[in-house]
Amino acid sequence: MTAAPEDREERLRRWRMVLGADSAESTGCTLAGRDVAMDGALTALYGGGKKPGGRGGNERSAGLGASAPSVARWLGDIRTYFPSSVVQIMQRDAIDRLGLSALLMEPEMLEAVEPDVHLVGTLLSLSKAMPETTKETARAVVRKVVEDLEKRLATRTRATLTGALDRSARISRPRHRDIDWDRTIRANLKNYLPEHRTIVPERLIGYGRAAQSVKKDVILCIDQSGSMAASVVHASVFGAVLASMRTLATRLVVFDTAVVDLTDQLDDPVDVLFGVQLGGGTDINRALAYCQSKITRPADTVVVLISDLYEGGIRDEMIKRVAAMKASGVQFVTLLALSDEGAPAYDREHAAALGALGAPAFACTPDLFPEVMAAAIEKRPLPIPDSEVPA
């Protein structure tokens, strides 16, 4: 079946956009109007891997130029011609391919950028070197991403964990007002008396009385090495959400070779993020030793280690420490990543060792995190995606 002429023209147009100006003769396609501007934006980024401001030959790209104004104009162009999801990919590629990190320290460029989690990670890695004139703009960019994440994640997280906390607090001798009738009836269906059309409950199931008291302690222990940037952003948002729940006592600890407790900043995840220093080495054992020292109720504590498990400290001591925490009753969760991208490169030997202790290491998306925490709180098997179980 022969394609309609308009379909063929559209395919040629797309191939021309993909292949660049050098393909104009072979495709027989000439761009016009909006397509010319789109092609220019793509050419500036993907045309031959040029450095900013580079020239030469018939390479597709003339680069973006080594100045904030030209980059800011380019950012404005791609936001005009491409959807937000594509814009974010192009921004990341520009930072990686063209070495534009330094320009992110200029306010006029930050004002033009499309905020996303990966941009926040880049800004955090640059935060110590930022001039004061840029820091407020950078905070505004970070705050927008954080607020968007909170809107997406907070309500579901609170609802899921509130249910888990209520279920974990059920007692077998409840007062009348605290009886969970649905579960009580289901548990006693075998005691149904047909002649009386009623159930005789042998066992009552109810909720605990201290609805507003702290029921569980949660410690988020976050690796702040550069590869964990997206995980740090999501974990900081979740930390703030968990800290807002009265029935949880939440502690947030970040580490590289040093350990920093950011719990007192959890009321504002933006402050948490600017307290993070991405990069550096890794000493997981030292971080877990600090977390272990803060545990006062092991049976009611959940420790979440978020790390790619590349240990720069004492490997055997790290494993022994996790084993000791689990033996004391702590629920220990190991996340290789807390992001939408899946598992990064990670230390498979350490992941296998933790798995052997009953603390399997796996990557977790932000949407799955509430279910993982609910399972840990209720002390039931974690909902690990099959594709994420380390080999």
Residue pairs with C-beta under 8 A, 6 or more apart in sequence:
3 11
9 29
12 27
12 28
12 29
13 29
13 31
13 35
15 23
15 27
15 29
16 23
16 24
16 27
16 29
16 31
16 39
17 31
17 35
17 38
17 39
17 42
19 26
19 27
20 39
20 42
20 43
20 46
20 47
20 60
21 39
21 43
21 60
22 58
22 60
23 29
24 30
31 39
34 81
37 77
37 80
37 81
38 81
38 82
40 77
41 74
41 77
41 78
41 81
41 82
41 90
43 60
43 61
43 62
44 61
44 62
44 63
44 64
44 74
45 61
45 64
45 74
45 90
45 93
45 94
45 97
45 98
46 60
46 61
46 93
46 97
47 59
47 60
47 61
47 62
48 59
48 60
48 61
49 61
49 97
50 56
50 59
50 61
50 62
50 63
50 98
51 63
51 98
51 99
52 63
52 64
52 65
52 66
52 98
52 99
52 100
53 63
53 64
53 65
53 66
54 61
54 62
54 63
55 62
55 63
63 98
64 70
64 71
64 74
64 94
64 98
64 100
65 71
67 103
68 103
68 106
68 108
68 109
69 108
71 94
71 100
71 103
71 109
72 108
72 109
72 111
72 112
74 94
75 91
75 109
75 112
75 113
75 114
76 112
78 86
78 87
78 90
78 91
79 87
79 112
79 114
82 90
84 114
87 114
88 114
88 116
88 118
88 119
91 113
91 114
91 116
91 118
91 119
92 118
92 119
94 100
95 101
95 104
95 122
101 122
101 125
101 126
103 109
104 110
104 113
104 119
104 122
104 123
104 126
104 138
105 126
105 129
105 130
105 131
105 134
106 134
107 133
107 134
107 137
110 123
110 134
110 137
110 138
110 140
110 141
111 137
113 119
113 141
115 141
115 142
115 144
115 145
115 148
116 145
117 145
117 149
117 230
117 233
117 234
117 339
118 229
118 230
119 141
119 145
120 141
120 142
120 145
120 146
120 229
120 233
120 273
121 229
121 230
121 232
121 233
121 278
122 229
123 130
123 138
123 141
123 142
124 142
124 229
124 232
124 233
124 273
124 274
124 276
124 278
125 226
125 229
125 278
125 279
127 135
127 138
127 274
128 277
130 138
139 270
139 274
142 270
142 273
142 274
143 270
145 233
146 233
146 236
146 237
146 269
146 270
146 273
149 233
149 234
149 237
149 366
150 237
150 240
150 241
150 269
152 366
153 237
153 238
153 241
153 366
153 367
153 369
153 370
154 241
154 244
156 370
157 238
157 241
157 242
157 369
157 370
157 373
158 241
158 244
158 245
160 370
160 371
160 373
160 374
161 242
161 245
161 248
161 370
161 373
161 374
161 377
162 245
162 247
163 374
164 373
164 374
164 375
164 377
164 378
165 215
165 216
165 247
165 248
165 377
166 207
166 211
167 378
168 215
168 216
168 377
168 378
168 379
169 207
169 208
169 210
169 215
170 180
170 183
170 205
170 206
170 207
170 208
171 178
171 205
171 206
171 207
171 208
172 203
172 204
172 205
172 206
173 204
173 206
174 180
174 204
174 205
174 206
174 207
175 206
175 209
178 206
178 207
178 208
178 209
179 204
179 205
179 206
180 205
180 206
180 207
183 205
184 201
184 203
184 204
184 205
184 206
185 199
185 201
187 201
187 203
187 205
188 199
188 200
188 201
188 202
188 203
189 199
191 199
191 200
191 201
191 202
192 198
192 199
193 199
193 200
208 215
211 247
212 246
212 247
213 247
214 246
214 247
214 248
214 249
215 247
215 248
215 300
216 247
216 248
216 249
216 300
216 301
216 302
216 377
217 248
217 249
217 250
217 251
217 295
217 296
217 297
217 300
217 301
217 302
218 242
218 248
218 249
218 250
218 251
218 301
218 302
218 304
218 373
219 250
219 251
219 252
219 253
219 291
219 294
219 295
219 301
219 302
219 303
219 304
220 235
220 238
220 239
220 242
220 250
220 251
220 252
220 253
220 304
220 306
221 253
221 255
221 287
221 288
221 291
221 303
221 304
221 305
221 306
221 307
222 228
222 231
222 232
222 235
222 236
222 252
222 253
222 254
222 255
222 306
222 307
223 231
223 254
223 255
223 256
223 282
223 284
223 287
223 305
223 306
223 307
223 308
224 232
224 254
224 255
224 256
224 276
224 277
224 278
224 279
224 280
225 256
225 278
225 279
225 280
225 281
225 282
225 308
225 310
226 278
226 279
227 308
227 344
227 345
228 278
228 306
228 307
228 308
228 337
228 344
229 278
230 337
230 338
230 339
230 340
230 341
231 306
231 335
231 337
231 338
231 339
232 254
232 273
232 276
232 278
233 273
234 338
234 339
234 366
234 369
235 252
235 306
235 338
236 252
236 269
236 272
236 273
236 276
237 269
238 338
238 366
238 369
239 250
239 252
239 266
239 269
239 272
240 266
240 267
240 268
240 269
240 272
242 248
242 250
242 373
243 250
243 252
243 263
243 266
243 267
250 263
250 266
251 261
251 263
251 291
251 294
252 261
252 262
252 263
252 266
252 272
253 259
253 260
253 261
253 262
253 263
253 287
253 290
253 291
254 260
254 262
254 275
254 276
255 282
255 283
255 284
255 286
255 287
255 290
256 277
256 279
256 280
256 281
256 282
256 283
257 280
257 281
257 282
257 283
257 286
257 312
257 313
258 283
258 286
259 283
259 286
259 287
259 290
260 275
261 290
262 272
262 275
262 276
265 271
265 272
265 275
266 272
281 312
282 307
282 310
282 311
282 312
282 313
283 311
283 312
283 313
284 305
284 307
284 309
284 311
284 313
284 318
285 311
285 313
285 314
285 315
285 317
285 318
285 321
286 313
288 303
288 305
288 318
288 321
288 322
288 325
289 321
291 303
292 321
292 324
292 325
295 301
295 303
295 325
295 328
295 330
298 325
298 328
298 329
298 330
299 328
299 329
299 330
301 329
301 330
301 331
302 330
302 331
302 332
302 333
302 373
302 376
302 377
303 325
303 330
303 331
303 332
303 333
304 333
304 335
304 373
304 376
305 332
305 333
305 334
305 335
306 335
306 337
306 338
307 334
307 335
307 336
308 336
308 337
308 344
308 345
308 346
308 347
309 334
309 336
309 346
309 347
309 350
309 351
309 354
309 361
310 346
310 347
310 350
311 318
311 347
311 350
315 350
318 350
319 350
319 353
319 354
319 357
322 332
322 354
322 357
322 359
323 357
325 332
326 332
326 357
326 358
326 359
331 376
331 377
331 379
332 357
332 358
332 359
333 359
333 372
333 373
333 376
333 382
334 351
334 354
334 359
334 360
334 361
334 362
335 361
335 362
335 363
335 364
335 372
336 343
336 344
336 346
336 351
336 361
336 362
336 363
336 388
336 390
337 343
337 344
337 363
337 364
338 363
338 364
338 365
338 366
338 369
339 363
339 365
339 366
340 365
340 366
342 363
342 388
343 362
343 363
343 388
344 363
346 361
346 390
348 390
348 391
350 361
351 360
351 361
351 390
352 390
354 360
354 361
355 361
355 390
360 382
360 384
360 389
360 390
361 390
362 382
362 384
362 385
362 388
362 389
362 390
363 388
364 372
364 388
368 383
368 385
371 383
372 382
372 383
375 381
375 382
375 383
376 382
